[in-house]
């Protein structure tokens, strides 16, 4: 994992696996979750191998 600071908050990154990639692709289609993912996609454009783990956890909770 990689730790960075964004807006004064520590964010942890994990490897973007095919499963998580599919999750992101699916959730991108809903406006509510698009807002949640705006920062993620901004980062993914720069490095598509990283994604904030906290955001993925939030997605899993919303999906469940």
Backbone atoms as SQL, in Angstrom:
CREATE TABLE atoms (id INTEGER PRIMARY KEY, chain TEXT, resi INTEGER, resn TEXT, atom TEXT, x REAL, y REAL, z REAL);
INSERT INTO atoms VALUES
  (1, 'A', 1, 'UNK', 'N', 0.837, -1.202, 0.000),
  (2, 'A', 1, 'UNK', 'CA', 0.000, 0.000, 0.000),
  (3, 'A', 1, 'UNK', 'C', 0.872, 1.251, 0.000),
  (4, 'A', 2, 'UNK', 'N', 0.287, 2.319, -0.523),
  (5, 'A', 2, 'UNK', 'CA', 0.984, 3.600, -0.586),
  (6, 'A', 2, 'UNK', 'C', 0.160, 4.632, 0.163),
  (7, 'A', 3, 'UNK', 'N', 0.807, 5.403, 1.000),
  (8, 'A', 3, 'UNK', 'CA', 0.103, 6.429, 1.766),
  (9, 'A', 3, 'UNK', 'C', 0.467, 7.814, 1.255),
  (10, 'A', 4, 'UNK', 'N', -0.540, 8.628, 0.966),
  (11, 'A', 4, 'UNK', 'CA', -0.306, 10.005, 0.550),
  (12, 'A', 4, 'UNK', 'C', -1.250, 10.916, 1.326),
  (13, 'A', 5, 'UNK', 'N', -0.961, 12.205, 1.292),
  (14, 'A', 5, 'UNK', 'CA', -1.839, 13.164, 1.951),
  (15, 'A', 5, 'UNK', 'C', -2.582, 13.964, 0.897),
  (16, 'A', 6, 'UNK', 'N', -3.905, 14.035, 1.026),
  (17, 'A', 6, 'UNK', 'CA', -4.736, 14.786, 0.095),
  (18, 'A', 6, 'UNK', 'C', -5.677, 15.666, 0.899),
  (19, 'A', 7, 'UNK', 'N', -5.582, 16.970, 0.742),
  (20, 'A', 7, 'UNK', 'CA', -6.422, 17.899, 1.502),
  (21, 'A', 7, 'UNK', 'C', -6.231, 17.758, 2.992),
  (22, 'A', 8, 'UNK', 'N', -4.995, 17.447, 3.411),
  (23, 'A', 8, 'UNK', 'CA', -4.700, 17.305, 4.822),
  (24, 'A', 8, 'UNK', 'C', -5.146, 15.970, 5.410),
  (25, 'A', 9, 'UNK', 'N', -5.662, 15.093, 4.553),
  (26, 'A', 9, 'UNK', 'CA', -6.146, 13.795, 5.015),
  (27, 'A', 9, 'UNK', 'C', -5.304, 12.675, 4.414),
  (28, 'A', 10, 'UNK', 'N', -4.938, 11.700, 5.239),
  (29, 'A', 10, 'UNK', 'CA', -4.160, 10.569, 4.747),
  (30, 'A', 10, 'UNK', 'C', -5.057, 9.625, 3.952),
  (31, 'A', 11, 'UNK', 'N', -4.608, 9.262, 2.764),
  (32, 'A', 11, 'UNK', 'CA', -5.361, 8.357, 1.899),
  (33, 'A', 11, 'UNK', 'C', -4.467, 7.179, 1.540),
  (34, 'A', 12, 'UNK', 'N', -5.003, 5.984, 1.655),
  (35, 'A', 12, 'UNK', 'CA', -4.240, 4.788, 1.325),
  (36, 'A', 12, 'UNK', 'C', -4.633, 4.266, -0.044),
  (37, 'A', 13, 'UNK', 'N', -3.637, 3.843, -0.805),
  (38, 'A', 13, 'UNK', 'CA', -3.877, 3.324, -2.137),
  (39, 'A', 13, 'UNK', 'C', -3.591, 1.833, -2.181),
  (40, 'A', 14, 'UNK', 'N', -4.372, 1.111, -2.986),
  (41, 'A', 14, 'UNK', 'CA', -4.143, -0.311, -3.185),
  (42, 'A', 14, 'UNK', 'C', -4.097, -0.590, -4.679),
  (43, 'A', 15, 'UNK', 'N', -3.558, -1.732, -5.064),
  (44, 'A', 15, 'UNK', 'CA', -3.507, -2.118, -6.465),
  (45, 'A', 15, 'UNK', 'C', -4.922, -2.301, -7.002),
  (46, 'A', 16, 'UNK', 'N', -5.157, -1.770, -8.197),
  (47, 'A', 16, 'UNK', 'CA', -6.465, -1.900, -8.822),
  (48, 'A', 16, 'UNK', 'C', -6.546, -3.235, -9.555),
  (49, 'A', 17, 'UNK', 'N', -7.253, -4.183, -8.966),
  (50, 'A', 17, 'UNK', 'CA', -7.407, -5.509, -9.555),
  (51, 'A', 17, 'UNK', 'C', -8.531, -5.488, -10.591),
  (52, 'A', 18, 'UNK', 'N', -8.619, -6.489, -11.461),
  (53, 'A', 18, 'UNK', 'CA', -9.711, -6.548, -12.442),
  (54, 'A', 18, 'UNK', 'C', -11.093, -6.468, -11.798),
  (55, 'A', 19, 'UNK', 'N', -11.246, -7.095, -10.636),
  (56, 'A', 19, 'UNK', 'CA', -12.536, -7.058, -9.936),
  (57, 'A', 19, 'UNK', 'C', -12.884, -5.645, -9.500),
  (58, 'A', 20, 'UNK', 'N', -11.930, -4.953, -8.880),
  (59, 'A', 20, 'UNK', 'CA', -12.171, -3.579, -8.448),
  (60, 'A', 20, 'UNK', 'C', -12.376, -2.663, -9.644),
  (61, 'A', 21, 'UNK', 'N', -11.658, -2.929, -10.726),
  (62, 'A', 21, 'UNK', 'CA', -11.809, -2.153, -11.946),
  (63, 'A', 21, 'UNK', 'C', -13.235, -2.272, -12.473),
  (64, 'A', 22, 'UNK', 'N', -13.767, -3.490, -12.440),
  (65, 'A', 22, 'UNK', 'CA', -15.141, -3.732, -12.880),
  (66, 'A', 22, 'UNK', 'C', -16.136, -3.006, -11.976),
  (67, 'A', 23, 'UNK', 'N', -15.868, -3.008, -10.671),
  (68, 'A', 23, 'UNK', 'CA', -16.713, -2.291, -9.718),
  (69, 'A', 23, 'UNK', 'C', -16.772, -0.807, -10.060),
  (70, 'A', 24, 'UNK', 'N', -15.604, -0.216, -10.278),
  (71, 'A', 24, 'UNK', 'CA', -15.520, 1.204, -10.600),
  (72, 'A', 24, 'UNK', 'C', -16.275, 1.493, -11.888),
  (73, 'A', 25, 'UNK', 'N', -16.099, 0.641, -12.879),
  (74, 'A', 25, 'UNK', 'CA', -16.758, 0.787, -14.174),
  (75, 'A', 25, 'UNK', 'C', -18.276, 0.745, -14.002),
  (76, 'A', 26, 'UNK', 'N', -18.761, -0.154, -13.165),
  (77, 'A', 26, 'UNK', 'CA', -20.195, -0.296, -12.915),
  (78, 'A', 26, 'UNK', 'C', -20.752, 0.908, -12.163),
  (79, 'A', 27, 'UNK', 'N', -20.078, 1.315, -11.087),
  (80, 'A', 27, 'UNK', 'CA', -20.563, 2.414, -10.254),
  (81, 'A', 27, 'UNK', 'C', -20.464, 3.768, -10.941),
  (82, 'A', 28, 'UNK', 'N', -19.589, 3.878, -11.939),
  (83, 'A', 28, 'UNK', 'CA', -19.430, 5.130, -12.670),
  (84, 'A', 28, 'UNK', 'C', -20.747, 5.547, -13.323),
  (85, 'A', 29, 'UNK', 'N', -21.622, 4.586, -13.570),
  (86, 'A', 29, 'UNK', 'CA', -22.861, 4.850, -14.302),
  (87, 'A', 29, 'UNK', 'C', -23.954, 5.516, -13.459),
  (88, 'A', 30, 'UNK', 'N', -23.770, 5.601, -12.140),
  (89, 'A', 30, 'UNK', 'CA', -24.781, 6.241, -11.298),
  (90, 'A', 30, 'UNK', 'C', -24.287, 7.596, -10.832),
  (91, 'A', 31, 'UNK', 'N', -25.137, 8.594, -10.959),
  (92, 'A', 31, 'UNK', 'CA', -24.754, 9.968, -10.633),
  (93, 'A', 31, 'UNK', 'C', -24.330, 10.114, -9.176),
  (94, 'A', 32, 'UNK', 'N', -25.052, 9.479, -8.274),
  (95, 'A', 32, 'UNK', 'CA', -24.760, 9.576, -6.853),
  (96, 'A', 32, 'UNK', 'C', -23.335, 9.086, -6.558),
  (97, 'A', 33, 'UNK', 'N', -22.985, 7.955, -7.139),
  (98, 'A', 33, 'UNK', 'CA', -21.668, 7.396, -6.871),
  (99, 'A', 33, 'UNK', 'C', -20.578, 8.062, -7.715),
  (100, 'A', 34, 'UNK', 'N', -20.983, 8.668, -8.824),
  (101, 'A', 34, 'UNK', 'CA', -20.008, 9.401, -9.632),
  (102, 'A', 34, 'UNK', 'C', -19.398, 10.533, -8.807),
  (103, 'A', 35, 'UNK', 'N', -20.235, 11.211, -8.031),
  (104, 'A', 35, 'UNK', 'CA', -19.761, 12.289, -7.163),
  (105, 'A', 35, 'UNK', 'C', -18.739, 11.740, -6.165),
  (106, 'A', 36, 'UNK', 'N', -19.032, 10.574, -5.601),
  (107, 'A', 36, 'UNK', 'CA', -18.130, 9.925, -4.656),
  (108, 'A', 36, 'UNK', 'C', -16.794, 9.573, -5.313),
  (109, 'A', 37, 'UNK', 'N', -16.850, 9.256, -6.605),
  (110, 'A', 37, 'UNK', 'CA', -15.666, 8.773, -7.308),
  (111, 'A', 37, 'UNK', 'C', -14.892, 9.829, -8.087),
  (112, 'A', 38, 'UNK', 'N', -15.349, 11.071, -8.078),
  (113, 'A', 38, 'UNK', 'CA', -14.684, 12.105, -8.863),
  (114, 'A', 38, 'UNK', 'C', -13.177, 12.167, -8.620),
  (115, 'A', 39, 'UNK', 'N', -12.768, 12.146, -7.352),
  (116, 'A', 39, 'UNK', 'CA', -11.347, 12.203, -7.025),
  (117, 'A', 39, 'UNK', 'C', -10.631, 10.957, -7.517),
  (118, 'A', 40, 'UNK', 'N', -11.275, 9.805, -7.382),
  (119, 'A', 40, 'UNK', 'CA', -10.682, 8.550, -7.824),
  (120, 'A', 40, 'UNK', 'C', -10.348, 8.575, -9.311),
  (121, 'A', 41, 'UNK', 'N', -11.329, 8.974, -10.126),
  (122, 'A', 41, 'UNK', 'CA', -11.117, 8.966, -11.565),
  (123, 'A', 41, 'UNK', 'C', -10.050, 9.979, -11.977),
  (124, 'A', 42, 'UNK', 'N', -9.995, 11.085, -11.264),
  (125, 'A', 42, 'UNK', 'CA', -8.958, 12.074, -11.526),
  (126, 'A', 42, 'UNK', 'C', -7.579, 11.452, -11.320),
  (127, 'A', 43, 'UNK', 'N', -7.438, 10.668, -10.237),
  (128, 'A', 43, 'UNK', 'CA', -6.169, 10.002, -9.964),
  (129, 'A', 43, 'UNK', 'C', -5.921, 8.844, -10.935),
  (130, 'A', 44, 'UNK', 'N', -6.968, 8.117, -11.277),
  (131, 'A', 44, 'UNK', 'CA', -6.821, 6.967, -12.164),
  (132, 'A', 44, 'UNK', 'C', -6.325, 7.371, -13.548),
  (133, 'A', 45, 'UNK', 'N', -6.665, 8.575, -13.975),
  (134, 'A', 45, 'UNK', 'CA', -6.186, 9.061, -15.270),
  (135, 'A', 45, 'UNK', 'C', -4.665, 9.203, -15.270),
  (136, 'A', 46, 'UNK', 'N', -4.128, 9.537, -14.103),
  (137, 'A', 46, 'UNK', 'CA', -2.680, 9.707, -13.980),
  (138, 'A', 46, 'UNK', 'C', -1.953, 8.386, -13.754),
  (139, 'A', 47, 'UNK', 'N', -2.601, 7.477, -13.029),
  (140, 'A', 47, 'UNK', 'CA', -1.982, 6.191, -12.725),
  (141, 'A', 47, 'UNK', 'C', -3.081, 5.165, -12.507),
  (142, 'A', 48, 'UNK', 'N', -3.411, 4.413, -13.542),
  (143, 'A', 48, 'UNK', 'CA', -4.550, 3.503, -13.470),
  (144, 'A', 48, 'UNK', 'C', -4.278, 2.232, -12.667),
  (145, 'A', 49, 'UNK', 'N', -3.127, 2.164, -12.003),
  (146, 'A', 49, 'UNK', 'CA', -2.842, 0.996, -11.172),
  (147, 'A', 49, 'UNK', 'C', -3.153, 1.262, -9.695),
  (148, 'A', 50, 'UNK', 'N', -3.567, 2.494, -9.389),
  (149, 'A', 50, 'UNK', 'CA', -3.837, 2.852, -7.999),
  (150, 'A', 50, 'UNK', 'C', -5.269, 3.341, -7.810),
  (151, 'A', 51, 'UNK', 'N', -5.837, 3.019, -6.658),
  (152, 'A', 51, 'UNK', 'CA', -7.172, 3.517, -6.315),
  (153, 'A', 51, 'UNK', 'C', -7.272, 3.629, -4.796),
  (154, 'A', 52, 'UNK', 'N', -7.913, 4.696, -4.281),
  (155, 'A', 52, 'UNK', 'CA', -8.026, 4.838, -2.826),
  (156, 'A', 52, 'UNK', 'C', -8.816, 3.684, -2.216),
  (157, 'A', 53, 'UNK', 'N', -8.217, 2.985, -1.259),
  (158, 'A', 53, 'UNK', 'CA', -8.876, 1.831, -0.646),
  (159, 'A', 53, 'UNK', 'C', -10.110, 2.242, 0.138),
  (160, 'A', 54, 'UNK', 'N', -10.077, 3.428, 0.730),
  (161, 'A', 54, 'UNK', 'CA', -11.224, 3.910, 1.497),
  (162, 'A', 54, 'UNK', 'C', -12.445, 4.078, 0.600),
  (163, 'A', 55, 'UNK', 'N', -12.234, 4.528, -0.617),
  (164, 'A', 55, 'UNK', 'CA', -13.326, 4.720, -1.556),
  (165, 'A', 55, 'UNK', 'C', -13.909, 3.372, -1.977),
  (166, 'A', 56, 'UNK', 'N', -13.038, 2.391, -2.203),
  (167, 'A', 56, 'UNK', 'CA', -13.495, 1.055, -2.573),
  (168, 'A', 56, 'UNK', 'C', -14.326, 0.456, -1.443),
  (169, 'A', 57, 'UNK', 'N', -13.901, 0.677, -0.215),
  (170, 'A', 57, 'UNK', 'CA', -14.659, 0.191, 0.941),
  (171, 'A', 57, 'UNK', 'C', -16.049, 0.821, 0.948),
  (172, 'A', 58, 'UNK', 'N', -16.127, 2.113, 0.692),
  (173, 'A', 58, 'UNK', 'CA', -17.404, 2.811, 0.643),
  (174, 'A', 58, 'UNK', 'C', -18.295, 2.230, -0.447),
  (175, 'A', 59, 'UNK', 'N', -17.705, 1.925, -1.599),
  (176, 'A', 59, 'UNK', 'CA', -18.459, 1.341, -2.704),
  (177, 'A', 59, 'UNK', 'C', -19.024, -0.021, -2.320),
  (178, 'A', 60, 'UNK', 'N', -18.205, -0.818, -1.660),
  (179, 'A', 60, 'UNK', 'CA', -18.644, -2.145, -1.243),
  (180, 'A', 60, 'UNK', 'C', -19.814, -2.045, -0.273),
  (181, 'A', 61, 'UNK', 'N', -19.759, -1.085, 0.626),
  (182, 'A', 61, 'UNK', 'CA', -20.839, -0.881, 1.586),
  (183, 'A', 61, 'UNK', 'C', -22.124, -0.451, 0.883),
  (184, 'A', 62, 'UNK', 'N', -22.002, 0.444, -0.085),
  (185, 'A', 62, 'UNK', 'CA', -23.173, 0.914, -0.825),
  (186, 'A', 62, 'UNK', 'C', -23.764, -0.199, -1.684),
  (187, 'A', 63, 'UNK', 'N', -22.893, -1.052, -2.204),
  (188, 'A', 63, 'UNK', 'CA', -23.336, -2.166, -3.045),
  (189, 'A', 63, 'UNK', 'C', -24.044, -3.227, -2.214),
  (190, 'A', 64, 'UNK', 'N', -23.565, -3.442, -0.970),
  (191, 'A', 64, 'UNK', 'CA', -24.120, -4.475, -0.120),
  (192, 'A', 64, 'UNK', 'C', -25.392, -4.026, 0.557);
